[in-house]
Amino acid sequence: MNTFGADVRLIDATNGSTLAGPDLAKRILAMELELRAMPEGLVFLPAPWTIDTICRYLAALRRRRPIALLDPQIDSATLAELTTRFEPAGVWQPAIQAPVSEGYRREVPGWVRKSPAAAVHPDLALLMTTSGSTGAARMVRLSRHGVYANAGAIVRALDITSREIAPTSLPFHLGYGLSVLNSHLLAGATIIVTPHPVIGPEFWAACDTYCASSFAAVSHVYELLSRLRWTPSMHPSLRTLTQSGSRMRPELIAQLAGDIDRVQGRFFLMYGQTEATARMAILPPVKIASKAGSVGLAVPGSALSIRLESGEETQKADASGEVVFRGPGVMMGYADSAVDLARGDDHHGMLRTGDIGHFDQDGYLFLEGRLKRIAKLFGQRINLDAVERLAAEAGARGMTAAVSLEDETIVIWCEGETDTEKLAVLSKRVAEQLNVNRHGVRAFGIGALPALSNGKIDYRALITKASNEVPQ
């Protein structure tokens, strides 16, 4: 299977160069030669937005070599922990500066394993973390077929053609960013490759210079841009906006949808998980007003249902339960260590998402909350139990309880703490550990944490308390 369409162009916004056609094929071949210098097995690929990184990714797909996409800013300790746990064939990053992990040696492509790497399943294409680079990463195992199938579904749902021009506005190593790349490559479109942050002038200068036609972002980024008085109509070539991640304010949705509609553009709201390769549902632009609050319909070739407490699945309207997704993009399973890399398909195309939702009379999905203690903050999935541990490490003296307030703020309740300065320091430290904006984590004191009859913390009561008492 071809890894990209014939008309693909990669534009390097840092120097204005373009790579396409035979020149692109030649660069990918050079990366295949780098890859051959490593023994068989999984390869770690720290993934900054550069043309060489994209070509390494495409080379790995062509050579049917599984890779784990990693945060390019991954710290040395986390990288060492991952290499110990997953036993990759190497770390594919020429001139890598981190101290070499035990069992590896430096060579031109990066680190190369001295002994045989862990065995891998022949269908395995990608490993991706479920929570960025924070904590002991649990990896999602994605198949080659699933990656292509999801990219094809997005091409059809968004009507992406070779005329589209998309900037690299999301991290390469996270599912949404990779999905944008895959779908545009498959359609033979143009990618503007830029390392600049989307809230900076350099990013938007590149978009205007190279006539970006689409822009993808999570809710938090759109909020930041809104505070900077950004609107899509400021950039004449923009015609498509897409959003995924945590819930977006209805007012901002209406504002963006109205602005892009005035230039005959489109705004797609989406719902996805890394466990399903990327996006699972899409709300068409024409339904934003009439289906406010919905995440839409399943992507082409897939299906959604609701699992009731009885275990029965239904697509009936107004039946609330766990959202179940079925489709070729569903992961093979998780990987916690090297032994999992050789496992086959554990899920067989079915994913229980952990989200609670219901359908309306027309089959549109509405999300209500989460079954498990996983929050989404600024598009990043965060384990709230891990937040409590981080709070203790940051200096919380008593018991703590973390809750998510509408996917916009993580509230940490600290039992017995009355010093507001200490609470401010604690919230700042936790935000730094999570690598999120400091305003997304807020710590407050509480006399005593509410408890259920079994002695466990009453998190529902704390969410209600946060909604009523925490200033927004």
Stockholm file with secondary structure:
# STOCKHOLM 1.0

chainA/1-472         MNTFGADVRLIDATNGSTLAGPDLAKRILAMELELRAMPEGLVFLPAPWTIDTICRYLAALRRRRPIALLDPQIDSATLAELTTRFEPAGVWQPAIQAPVSEGYRREVPGWVRKSPAAAVHPDLALLMTTSGSTGAARMVRLSRHGVYANAGAIVRALDITSREIAPTSLPFHLGYGLSVLNSHLLAGATIIVTPHPVIGPEFWAACDTYCASSFAAVSHVYELLSRLRWTPSMHPSLRTLTQSGSRMRPELIAQLAGDIDRVQGRFFLMYGQTEATARMAILPPVKIASKAGSVGLAVPGSALSIRLESGEETQKADASGEVVFRGPGVMMGYADSAVDLARGDDHHGMLRTGDIGHFDQDGYLFLEGRLKRIAKLFGQRINLDAVERLAAEAGARGMTAAVSLEDETIVIWCEGETDTEKLAVLSKRVAEQLNVNRHGVRAFGIGALPALSNGKIDYRALITKASNEVPQ
#=GR chainA/1-472 SS CCSSCTTCEEEETTTCCEEEHHHHHHHHHHHHHHHHTSCSSCEEEECCSCHHHHHHHHHHHHTTCCEEEECTTCCHHHHHHHHHHHCCSEEECTTCCSCCCTTEEEETTEEEESSCCCCCCTTEEEEEESSTTSSSCCEEEEEHHHHHHHHHHHHHHHTCCTTCEEECCSCTTSHHHHHHHHHHHHTTCEEEECCSCTTSHHHHHHHHHTTCCEEEEEHHHHHHHHHTTCCGGGSTTCCEEEEESSCCCHHHHHHHHHHHHTTTCEEEEEEECGGGSSEEEEECGGGTTTTTTCCBEECTTCEEEEECTTSCEECCBTCCEEEEEESTTSCSEEESSGGGGGCCCSSTTEEEEEEEEEECTTSCEEEEEESSSEEEETTEEEEHHHHHHHHHHTTCCSCEEEEEETTTEEEEEEETCCCHHHHHHHHHHHHHHHTSCGGGEEEEEESSCCBCTTSSBCHHHHHHHHHHHSCC
#=GC SS_cons         CCSSCTTCEEEETTTCCEEEHHHHHHHHHHHHHHHHTSCSSCEEEECCSCHHHHHHHHHHHHTTCCEEEECTTCCHHHHHHHHHHHCCSEEECTTCCSCCCTTEEEETTEEEESSCCCCCCTTEEEEEESSTTSSSCCEEEEEHHHHHHHHHHHHHHHTCCTTCEEECCSCTTSHHHHHHHHHHHHTTCEEEECCSCTTSHHHHHHHHHTTCCEEEEEHHHHHHHHHTTCCGGGSTTCCEEEEESSCCCHHHHHHHHHHHHTTTCEEEEEEECGGGSSEEEEECGGGTTTTTTCCBEECTTCEEEEECTTSCEECCBTCCEEEEEESTTSCSEEESSGGGGGCCCSSTTEEEEEEEEEECTTSCEEEEEESSSEEEETTEEEEHHHHHHHHHHTTCCSCEEEEEETTTEEEEEEETCCCHHHHHHHHHHHHHHHTSCGGGEEEEEESSCCBCTTSSBCHHHHHHHHHHHSCC
//
